[in-house]
Amino acid sequence: MNEEPHNFPLVERFHRAEYLTRELSEHLQQALLPRISALRHAAKIHDPAQVSDQEMLDHMTAFTDAEAFATNIHSKLRTYLLSIEQETRRILNF
């Protein structure tokens, strides 16, 4: 979805914003939160025999990748929501 929101009818913007909201919610629940939990758990273990530097790096990389994906979705969602706000203000003469 690299399209500009203002190129779509208002109803389509609502549909795309709804889709992005669901996608973000699912990603947060299924990817980001489990990765942050795994990272926190690994960080609490101070024994290098149990958690190696490579494992910590893997946990951090997984988290930062998930966070970047969430940020990207959020950015797209915000763009659509701002476009919806602008269009509704224009329609209502605000």
C-alpha positions in Angstrom: 0.0 0.0 0.0 2.3 2.7 -1.2 -0.5 4.7 -2.7 -1.4 8.2 -1.6 -4.6 8.2 0.5 -6.0 11.3 -1.1 -6.1 9.4 -4.4 -8.9 7.2 -3.0 -12.5 7.9 -2.3 -13.3 8.5 1.4 -15.0 5.2 1.9 -11.9 3.4 0.5 -9.7 5.3 2.9 -11.9 4.1 5.8 -11.6 0.5 4.6 -7.8 0.8 4.3 -7.5 2.4 7.7 -9.6 -0.4 9.2 -7.4 -3.0 7.5 -4.2 -1.3 8.7 -5.6 -1.1 12.3 -6.3 -4.8 12.3 -2.9 -5.6 10.8 -1.2 -3.5 13.4 -3.2 -5.0 16.3 -2.4 -8.5 15.1 1.3 -7.8 14.6 1.6 -6.3 18.1 -0.1 -9.3 19.7 1.4 -12.0 17.7 4.9 -10.7 16.9 6.1 -7.6 18.8 4.9 -8.5 22.4 6.2 -12.1 22.3 9.6 -10.9 21.0 9.8 -8.2 23.7 8.9 -10.8 26.3 11.6 -13.2 25.1 14.2 -10.4 25.1 13.2 -9.4 28.6 13.4 -13.0 29.8 16.8 -13.5 28.2 18.2 -10.2 29.6 17.3 -11.3 33.1 19.6 -14.4 32.9 23.1 -13.4 33.8 24.7 -16.7 33.1 26.5 -16.8 29.7 26.2 -20.6 29.7 22.4 -20.3 29.5 22.1 -17.2 27.2 25.0 -16.5 24.8 25.8 -13.2 23.2 24.5 -14.6 19.9 21.2 -15.5 21.5 20.9 -12.0 22.9 21.7 -10.5 19.5 19.1 -12.8 17.9 16.5 -11.7 20.4 17.3 -8.0 19.9 17.3 -8.3 16.1 14.0 -10.1 16.1 12.5 -7.3 18.4 14.0 -4.4 16.3 12.7 -6.0 13.1 9.2 -6.4 14.6 9.3 -2.9 15.9 10.3 -1.5 12.5 7.4 -3.3 10.9 5.0 -2.0 13.5 6.3 1.5 13.0 5.8 1.2 9.2 2.2 0.1 9.6 1.6 2.8 12.2 3.0 5.4 9.8 0.7 4.3 7.0 -2.3 4.2 9.3 -1.6 7.7 10.5 -1.3 8.9 6.9 -4.8 7.5 6.1 -6.3 8.8 9.3 -5.0 12.3 8.7 -6.3 12.1 5.1 -9.7 11.1 6.4 -9.7 13.9 8.9 -8.8 16.5 6.3 -11.5 15.2 3.9 -14.2 15.2 6.5 -13.3 18.7 7.6 -13.5 19.8 3.9 -16.9 18.1 3.4 -18.3 19.6 6.7 -16.7 23.0 6.0 -14.6 23.1 9.2 
